Amino acid sequence: METYYLACAYVLAGVLGLCVGSFLNVLIYRLPRGMNIAKPPSHCPACGYRLKWYDNIPVLSYCILRGRCRNCGGHISFRYTAVELLNCGLWLACVAAFWRYGIGYTVVCALALSALVVEFFADLETMTVPDSMTIGVALCGAAALVLEVFGLGAGISWQDRLWGALAGGGFFALFYGGSLLVLRREGLGFGDVKLMAAAGLLLGWQNLIVSVLFASLAAVLVMGIGRAFVRPAHVSENAQKSDDLTQGNVTDASAQADISQNVSENAENSAAPAQANVFASPAQADVTDTPAQTGTSEAIPENADGCVEKEKKFEFPFVPFLASGIALALFFGTAICTWYMGLFA
Ligand SMILES: [Zn+2]
């Protein structure tokens, strides 16, 4: 009987994971742009063709249409399918890892991971962290805390979770405030601060530390590899763009659009999207919260010597690293902490 329930859980998680993944694509595109998430219905960005239900089946439609719009033949980004598959994989992993704690905890973790997927791609593509998704993570954390009180959680006490929220928010707020004071600019976005407070609630303070370690390690690795291999091509590209700007024939907004298009192209072509984006994104980027700001403010280097400017103002989206770290810590944090404590026992 147990096996029967588990099998059902896997099937449900797989199918629902794909469908929710499809909806996450809508959120990733619309939330940072302040658009309504229900209206208008899904349509082809190129020709406006309104997608029928059979054009919207996760993964399957993409394969049948071979990545092209049914109406205009325009290219459909593989990113959409990738997000569906990623979410499906995460939900299946949740059943594998958390089913033994009960269905409640499994669902809570699955939903939190989906919110993190949205934050990952939204920040990667628009340097914006949707607050609603951070609130989602926090609510999942609160739900996990309540489950814990009733003995239905993963054994991370509610005290540890509260300390996690305080530590996550507090540490990153200090870092945020410190860099404002000392460097006179934002070392990270305030969106990161809120996200880490929410993550603390979800993970507990022990696993929160693991997540920050993961995130920092990943950031250092990706930036290191990026600096070694990716840099030259993108620098000249950026220099080219800033030339265009100084000639005054491109408005700020269109240049931004141009670049973000460039970013998403890079993201889908590259095996490591985070890395591509790091170097393609202009120095636009302290902004994490308000989409409006992204379009209007900040510093694409205006002198022809874009490389130097870029060197000084090296900005990159940090949330993809944080989100990955949080996800890894959710799955492996407790095992890692136990192993680590065992070293001193
Ligand atoms: Zn079309």
Boltz pocket constraint, residues with backbone or C-beta under 6 A from the ligand:
constraints:
  - pocket:
      binder: B
      contacts: [[A, 44], [A, 45], [A, 46], [A, 47], [A, 48], [A, 49], [A, 69], [A, 70], [A, 71], [A, 72], [A, 73], [A, 74]]
      max_distance: 6.0
